[in-house]
């Protein structure tokens, strides 16, 4: 797939590197000169970095938005994310549009405009409430909105885990600052619960601090 990302900050750059690592074609639009130069140096080949305003249709065309499968706006400004998403949707005809919402109060506006929105504030608030009820609030205490990433991974087979022998989530000793948020089994997504067991082939969705994301992935790979 070809994915265009507006915003090359912490979230945008991490997303771009992850998508490229998964074999996707990625273009990033970044308005800040220093950030754009750093992105061009740091992102793996064949990332395309466009220095410019993602709210400018000409910049979106340069990034190949007209041929994109997905457009994602990840800047720290909701108005920029909303405008760039609308341009990608109405001018470039991108079939799937996703926007980062920094202020949860703006989620309603994004949805009314037909934009899928992701608010880390809302996600984390819901998880904190759930974790507090389960008595494990300490696992979330060090997470911060701008330092959190979402990771989706498949539980591996070939080790101690088999189709008959799984592992309960309460026994999954993830690094501090990360947690399992949801589990997908046979196409059905379920909110993670400590007593839930996962088996090879199940997909897990995790929240993690950016700086330990690689450690979290490695842990899941070695289950």
C-alpha positions as CSV (number, residue, x, y, z in Angstrom):
1,X,0.0,0.0,0.0
2,X,1.0,3.6,-0.4
3,X,0.5,5.7,2.7
4,X,0.9,9.5,3.0
5,X,1.6,10.9,6.4
6,X,1.2,14.6,7.2
7,X,3.5,15.4,10.1
8,X,6.9,14.1,10.7
9,X,7.1,14.5,14.5
10,X,7.6,11.7,17.0
11,X,4.4,9.9,16.0
12,X,4.6,10.5,12.3
13,X,8.2,9.4,12.0
14,X,7.7,6.3,14.1
15,X,4.6,5.4,12.1
16,X,6.5,5.9,8.8
17,X,9.5,3.7,9.9
18,X,7.1,1.0,11.1
19,X,5.1,1.0,7.8
20,X,8.3,0.9,5.7
21,X,9.6,-1.9,7.7
22,X,6.4,-3.8,6.9
23,X,6.9,-3.3,3.2
24,X,4.7,-0.4,2.5
25,X,5.4,2.7,0.3
26,X,5.4,5.8,2.5
27,X,5.6,9.5,1.9
28,X,5.9,12.1,4.8
29,X,5.0,15.8,4.5
30,X,6.7,17.9,7.1
31,X,6.6,21.7,7.2
32,X,9.5,22.2,9.6
33,X,12.9,22.3,7.7
34,X,15.0,20.8,10.4
35,X,12.6,18.0,11.0
36,X,12.3,17.3,7.3
37,X,16.1,17.1,6.9
38,X,16.3,14.7,9.9
39,X,13.5,12.5,8.5
40,X,15.2,12.3,5.2
41,X,18.4,11.1,6.9
42,X,16.8,8.8,9.5
43,X,13.9,7.0,7.7
44,X,14.9,3.8,5.8
45,X,14.8,3.6,2.1
46,X,12.6,4.2,0.1
47,X,10.8,6.8,2.2
48,X,9.8,10.0,0.4
49,X,10.0,13.2,2.5
50,X,8.3,16.3,1.3
51,X,9.2,19.6,3.0
52,X,6.0,21.7,2.9
53,X,2.6,22.3,4.3
54,X,0.3,19.2,4.3
55,X,-2.7,21.6,4.1
56,X,-1.5,22.6,0.6
57,X,-3.0,20.4,-2.2
58,X,0.2,20.9,-4.3
59,X,2.3,19.3,-1.5
60,X,-0.2,16.4,-1.2
61,X,0.1,15.8,-5.0
62,X,3.9,15.8,-4.7
63,X,3.6,13.2,-2.0
64,X,1.5,11.0,-4.3
65,X,-1.7,11.4,-2.3
66,X,-3.8,10.9,-5.4
67,X,-2.6,7.3,-5.5
68,X,-2.6,6.7,-1.8
69,X,-4.5,4.0,-0.1
70,X,-4.4,5.7,3.3
71,X,-3.8,9.3,4.4
72,X,-2.8,9.9,8.0
73,X,-2.5,13.3,9.7
74,X,-0.4,13.2,12.9
75,X,0.6,16.8,13.6
76,X,0.1,18.3,17.0
77,X,-2.5,20.8,15.7
78,X,-6.1,19.5,15.2
79,X,-7.0,22.2,12.7
80,X,-4.1,21.2,10.4
81,X,-5.0,17.6,10.7
82,X,-8.6,18.3,9.9
83,X,-7.8,20.5,6.8
84,X,-5.2,18.1,5.4
85,X,-7.6,15.1,5.9
86,X,-10.4,16.9,4.1
87,X,-8.0,17.8,1.2
88,X,-6.9,14.2,0.9
89,X,-10.5,13.0,1.0
90,X,-12.2,15.5,-1.4
91,X,-9.4,16.6,-3.7
92,X,-7.2,13.5,-3.9
93,X,-9.9,10.9,-3.4
94,X,-8.0,8.8,-0.8
95,X,-10.3,5.9,0.3
96,X,-9.3,5.9,3.9
97,X,-8.5,8.9,6.0
98,X,-7.2,8.9,9.6
99,X,-6.6,11.9,11.8
100,X,-4.9,12.3,15.1
101,X,-7.1,14.3,17.5
102,X,-5.1,16.1,20.2
103,X,-8.1,17.5,22.0
104,X,-10.8,14.9,22.6
105,X,-13.5,17.6,22.3
106,X,-12.7,17.7,18.6
107,X,-13.4,14.0,18.0
108,X,-17.1,14.8,17.2
109,X,-16.0,17.3,14.5
110,X,-13.7,14.8,12.8
111,X,-16.3,12.1,12.8
112,X,-18.9,14.4,11.3
113,X,-16.5,15.1,8.5
114,X,-16.2,11.4,7.9
115,X,-12.6,11.2,9.2
116,X,-11.5,8.2,11.3
117,X,-9.9,9.8,14.4
118,X,-7.5,8.5,17.0
119,X,-7.2,10.3,20.3
120,X,-4.4,9.0,22.5
121,X,-5.9,11.0,25.3
122,X,-9.2,9.2,25.1
123,X,-7.5,5.8,24.6
124,X,-5.3,6.2,27.6
125,X,-8.1,7.6,29.8
126,X,-10.2,4.5,29.1
127,X,-7.3,2.2,29.7
128,X,-6.4,3.9,33.0
129,X,-10.0,3.5,34.2
130,X,-10.1,-0.2,33.3
131,X,-6.7,-0.8,34.8
132,X,-7.6,1.1,38.0
133,X,-10.6,-1.2,38.4
134,X,-8.4,-4.2,38.0
135,X,-6.0,-2.8,40.6
136,X,-3.0,-2.4,38.2
137,X,-2.9,1.3,37.8
138,X,0.9,1.3,38.3
139,X,1.4,-0.3,34.9
140,X,-0.1,2.9,33.3
141,X,1.4,5.5,35.7
142,X,4.4,6.4,33.5
143,X,2.6,6.6,30.2
144,X,2.1,10.1,28.6
145,X,0.0,11.1,25.6
146,X,2.8,12.1,23.3
147,X,5.1,9.2,24.2
148,X,2.7,6.3,23.6
149,X,2.6,4.1,20.5
150,X,0.2,1.3,19.5
151,X,1.7,-2.0,18.5
152,X,-0.1,-4.9,16.8
153,X,1.6,-8.3,16.8
154,X,0.7,-11.9,16.3
155,X,1.4,-14.4,19.1
156,X,4.2,-16.7,17.7
157,X,4.1,-20.5,17.6
158,X,7.0,-22.9,17.8
159,X,8.0,-22.3,21.4
160,X,6.3,-23.2,24.6
161,X,3.0,-22.0,23.3
162,X,0.8,-24.4,21.2
163,X,-2.8,-24.5,20.0
164,X,-3.6,-26.4,23.1
165,X,-1.4,-24.6,25.6
166,X,-1.7,-20.8,25.7
167,X,-0.6,-18.2,28.3
168,X,-2.9,-16.0,30.5
169,X,-2.4,-12.3,30.0
170,X,-1.7,-12.0,33.8
171,X,1.4,-14.1,33.2
172,X,2.7,-12.0,30.3
173,X,5.5,-10.0,31.9
174,X,5.7,-7.1,29.5
175,X,8.3,-4.4,30.2
176,X,7.1,-1.7,32.6
177,X,5.3,1.1,30.6
178,X,3.5,-1.2,28.3
179,X,0.3,-3.3,28.4
180,X,-2.0,-5.5,26.2
181,X,-5.1,-3.4,25.3
182,X,-7.0,-5.9,23.2
183,X,-6.8,-9.3,21.6
184,X,-8.2,-10.4,18.3
185,X,-9.3,-14.1,18.0
186,X,-10.8,-15.4,14.8
187,X,-11.6,-11.9,13.6
188,X,-13.3,-10.9,16.9
189,X,-11.7,-8.1,18.9
190,X,-12.0,-8.3,22.7
191,X,-10.8,-6.0,25.4
192,X,-7.9,-7.6,27.2
193,X,-8.6,-9.1,30.6
194,X,-6.0,-10.6,33.0
195,X,-7.7,-14.1,32.9
196,X,-7.8,-14.2,29.1
197,X,-5.5,-16.7,27.5
198,X,-3.7,-16.1,24.2
199,X,-2.5,-18.7,21.7
200,X,-0.3,-18.8,18.6
201,X,-2.0,-17.0,15.8
202,X,-3.9,-14.6,18.1
203,X,-3.3,-10.9,17.4
204,X,-2.6,-8.6,20.3
205,X,-2.8,-4.8,20.4
206,X,-0.4,-3.2,22.8
207,X,0.2,0.3,24.1
208,X,3.8,1.1,24.9
209,X,6.1,4.0,25.6
210,X,8.1,4.8,22.4
211,X,11.5,4.2,23.9
212,X,10.7,0.6,24.9
213,X,8.6,-0.4,21.8
214,X,11.4,-2.5,20.4
215,X,11.8,-4.3,23.7
216,X,8.1,-5.0,23.8
217,X,8.2,-6.4,20.3
218,X,11.2,-8.6,21.1
219,X,9.4,-9.9,24.2
220,X,6.3,-10.9,22.3
221,X,8.4,-12.6,19.5
222,X,10.1,-14.7,22.2
223,X,7.0,-15.9,24.0
